[in-house]
Amino acid sequence: MAIPFEQSIHAVQRMMGYDRVMLSLPFSSRRRSRALLLAGAVIIGAYGCGSDDRLGSGGTGLSIGTSAGPGSGSGSGSGASTGTSDVSAGIGGSDVGPKPPEKFVPTPTNNCPDFKSGKISLDFGGEAPRDAEVWTSDDPMATGGPLVIVWHSFDGTPLDAIDILGQDVIDAVKAQGGVVVAPYPDANAGFSVWHAILGQLADDGDMRFADEIVACAIAKKEISTRRIHSVGFGFGAMQTVQLAVWRSGYMASIVAHSTSLAGNPMEQDPDNLYAAMVLHGGPQDANMFQFNVDSPKYVQMLRGEVESSISGQHFAVLCAHDAGHLVAEGARNSAYQFLIAHPYATDASPYEGGLPSGFPTYCAVAE
């Protein structure tokens, strides 16, 4: 019988003294250590009668696809189109409409730093300060736009946000008076990079860090509470879908590139049906997790088609670009357009009747 993947991880951590030594290593060495841990976990998990069905092959580093290969997305047809959405179509989202209840909107737990492009450090909840990379306009009058929190993959860095979103999208967010924030992981998270990706919240530091980012973005950049979004790739996409559940009280919409919803997380506010755009790379999008299987399954959870701990009836778009484990470059502008089209508490998606012109042909509205 295969050993569950998370148990394999913990076994290798104990063998390596991983938790004890990680804090003493420079970041580059921690990345190499994670790779060794992964290899050990795969071996232990596969020992015996077979391997864990979430395991596959392939790397986990960030790749950007310049084309998205033939494929179909839930009946959207086939073809290699990467889409031609104009990122400017995402600018100008209305701030008129419902906003998150005050009880769900976080307030700063400490003094907030000025939000300027570059690395910032935030103190929160009595914990050690955490760093994040920020992209925002230098114009002090450029405020009131969206907040996009970007979570990187296994063996990635916060600067991967440039490739996950695309520079055009970052520029659009800045022009709209918004902020892009990419957190640095807590070294104590070890192999998993982000604490909650396996569906457990024994350490809620990443969620509280997200709260502090939201609170300080409101305090310093007056971001719109109707337009708080999360985007991630791989392990970062797994963090994104967990954040959407645990912080559904203020989440407007998300984009997840290659994801899996683990465990049985409970929604902070089941009444907020945040929208989701979920992408995966087809049969080759399988490494530690079978993202080609888990991404569509997550969409089924959102739609209420399979039993899960989250509410159904969420609006979702599913994209199967069939290009493997990467962020499909041709979908990045469309992903931002999706976010801005779906602010907090969107009752009826403007995409109910079909996706806008310019979206990749491998994307389709989940029925």
N, C-alpha and C positions, 0 to 999 in steps of 0.2 A: 504494500500500500504506500502511495506517495506521501511524503511529509509535506504538510501545507507550507506554502512559500514563506509566509511571515515567520513560521517556526524555524525554517531553514536559515533565514536571515539572523534570527536571534541566536541560533546555535553557532553560526560562524562568528558573530560578534563576541560571544563568550570565548571561543577558541582563540581569537585574535587579540582579545583585550581591547576591542574596538572602541567602546565608549570611553575607556580610560585614556587612550592615546590620541584620539582625534583632536582634542582641543590643543594639544601641543604641536600639531603639524601645521605647516603653512597650507594655504588654500590649495595650491597645485598638488601637494602631497595628499591632501584629503581626497581630492578627485581620484588619484591613482588608488588610494586605499579603498574607495567605494567600488572601483572596478574589480579589485581583488576580492572584495566581499561578495560582489555579484557572482563571480565565477565559483566561489566556494558554495554559495547558496544554491546555485543551479546543480552542482554536483551532489550536494546533500539531498536536495529536494527530489532528484531523479533516482536516488539510490533505492534499490529494491525492485518492486513490481513495475514501476513506471514513473514518468515525470508528472509534475503538477500540470493540470490542463491549462494553466495560465502562462506557462512558459513557452517560449518560442526561440527564435534566433534573430540575430541582427543587433546592431549597435543602437545606442540611445542618444547619441549626440545630435545637435541640431543640424538639420540639412534644409536647404531651401530649394524647392523644385521650380524650375523655370517653365516646365510644362507638366500637365497633370495626366498624361496618358489616357488611353481609352478606358471608359468605365461608365457605369450607370449608377444613378443615385435615386433609389426608391421610385423607379418608374420615370425618371427624368429623361431617359434616352441615353444614347451612348455617343462617344466622340471625345476628342482630345482638347476641346475648348477650355481655356483657362479663365475665360471671362474678361470683360473689358469695362467693368464698372468704374466710373469716374469717382475718385475719392471725394470730390467736391460735393457729390450727391449726399454725403453724410453730414455736411455742414448746414446748420440752421434748424436743428431739431427744436421743437417748441418746448418751452418751460412751463406751459400752461397745462394744468391737469393735476391729478392726485399726487401727493407726496407721501413718503413713508411716515407712519405715525411717530410722534416724538419719542415714544418709549424705545423705538428701535434705532434711532439715530444716535450714534456714539458722540460723546463729548471728550475733549482732551483730558488725559489723566496727568499731564505734565505740561511744561512750557513747550510750545511748538516751535520748531526752527522755521526760518524763512524758507518758503518753497521756491528754490531757484534751480535751474538746470545743473545737474551734477550730483554728486553723492551727498546725502544728508543723513543725519543720525537722529533717531527718535527715542526718547525715554518714555516708557509706558509701564504702568502697573507695578512699579517697584522692581522690574527686571533689569538686566543689563541692557544698555542701549542697543538698538538694532539699526543697521544701515539700509538704505535704499537708494537706487538711482532714480533721478527725476528728470523729466523733460517738460518744460513749460515756457511760456513766453516771458521775455525780460520786461515787457511792458506792464507796469503796475496796474494799468487800467484794464488789462486783458484778464477778466475774471468771469465767473458764472458759467463756465463750460462743463463738459463731462469729466469724470474721473475714470481712468482705465488702469486697473491694477493688472500687471503682467507677471506670471509665474513661470520660471524657466524649467527646463527638463532636467532629468538625471544627467550629471556631468556637464551641466550648462552654467551660465552666469547671468546675472541681471542684465548685462549689456546685450544679451540675446533678444531683448525686447525690440531692438531695432529690426531684427530679421523676422521676429514673430508677427509684429504689426506691419512693418514696412515704414520707411522713412516718410513716404507721402502721407501715411495715416498719422504719424507722430506730428508732422507739420500741420495737418488739418486740426488735430486736437489743440495744438498750441494756438492756432489762428482763431479757434472758437473760444479761447479763454479757458481752456481746460488743462488737465494735468495727466501725464502718464507716469506711473510709479511702478518700479520693479524691485521688489524686496530681495535682500540678501537672506539666505536661509540661516536658521539657528544651527550652530555647529553641533548642538546636542541632539539634533534630529538624526544624525548619523546617516546611514545608507538611504533612508527614505527621503531625504532632502527636506520634505515638508511633513510636519507631524501627523496630519490627519488623513493621508492618502489611503490608508488601509481601513478607513471608516471608524477609527477610534479617536476619542478626544481626551485621552488621559492627560495629554499636554496640549492645552488650547492656546499656546503662545502665538502660533501663526494667525489664529482667528483674532486674538486681541491686538496683534500687530496690525492686521488689516483694519480693525476698528480705529486704531490710533491714526493710521494713514487717512482714513475717511474723515475723522474728526479734525485733524490738522489741515486737510485740504479744504474743508469747509471754513475753518477759522482763518486760514491764510490766503486762500484763492477763491473763496466764496463759490466753490463748485456747486452745481445744481444737484440737489438731493434726488431729483428725478432721474439723474443720469449717472448712476454709479454702476460700473461694469467690471467684469473680470474676464481675462483671456489667459490661456495657458497651452503649453505643448507637452505631451507625454506626462511625466510626473507632475508637471505644472498644470496640465489639463485635469489631472486627477485632483489636484488641490483646488482648482477652479470649481469643479462640480461639487466638492465638499463644502467650499465656502458658500456657494449658492444655496446649499441646504441649511447649513448652520447659521448663515446670515441672510436668510431669505427675507428678513424684516426690512432690509434696505436695498437688496440687489435688484437692479432693473433688468439686465439681460447679460448673457455670457456667450463666449465663443470658446470651444474646446477642440483643440487639434489632437486627435488620438487620445482617447480617454477611457476611463473605467470608473464606475461608482461602486466602491467596496463597502462592505458592512451594511448597517441599517441606520444611517444617520437620520436624526429627526429634524424636521424643518422648524425654524424659529417662528415663521409665520406661514402656515399652510395656505392662507388665503391669497398670498401674493404669488401669482402664477408667472414668475419670471420666464422670459423667452430664452431659447437656447439654439445656437447654431453649432452643430457637431460635425466634425470632419474626420475621416480616416483614410488610410492609404491602401486599402484592399488586402489581399492575401499576404503581401510582404510586410504589412504593418503589424508584426508580431515579434516581440522580444521577451521581456519579462512578463508581459501581459499580452493577451491576444486582442489588441486594440481594434482589429478588423471585426471581431465578434462583439467585444464589450461596448464599442461606441454605438452601434445600432441598438444593442440591448438597452443602453442608457436612454436612448430616444424612446424606446418602448416603455420604459419606466415613466418618463416624462408624460407620455400620452396616456398612461394608465392601462396599457395593453398587457403588462406583466405585473405581478404582485411585487410591491416594494414598499419601503417606509416613506416614500415621498408621494405627494398628491399628484393626481393625473390632470389632464386637460391643459398642461403647459403647451404653448405653441413652440414648435421645433422645426428646424430645417436640418436635413441630413445630407451630407456631401461625401461621396466615395470617389476620391480622385485616383485611386489605384496606382499611386506612384511610390508606395512604401512609407516608411516611417520618416516623414518630413512635413514641413509646413509648405503647403502648395502656394507658391508665390501669386498665382493668378486668382486666388480666392481672398487675398488679404484686404483689398479695397472693398469687396463685397461684404466681408466680415464686419468691417467698420460701419458700412452702410446699414447692415442689419442691426448693430447695436444702437445707432442713433434713431433708427425707425422704431425701436422698442424701448421707450423709457419706462419708468416704474409704473406698474399697474396698467399696462396696455390691455384694455378689455378685448378689443378685436384687432388682430394684427393687420396692418395694411397689406400683408403678403398672403392673406387667406385665399385670395383668388389666384395666386401664382406669384412666382418670383419676378422681380423687376428685370427689365432688359439689361444685359451685361453680366448677370450672374453666371457662374460656370454651368455648363450643361450637365455636369455630374451632380448638381445640387437639386433637391426637390423638397417641397413642403411635406412633412410627415403627416400622413392621414390618421 
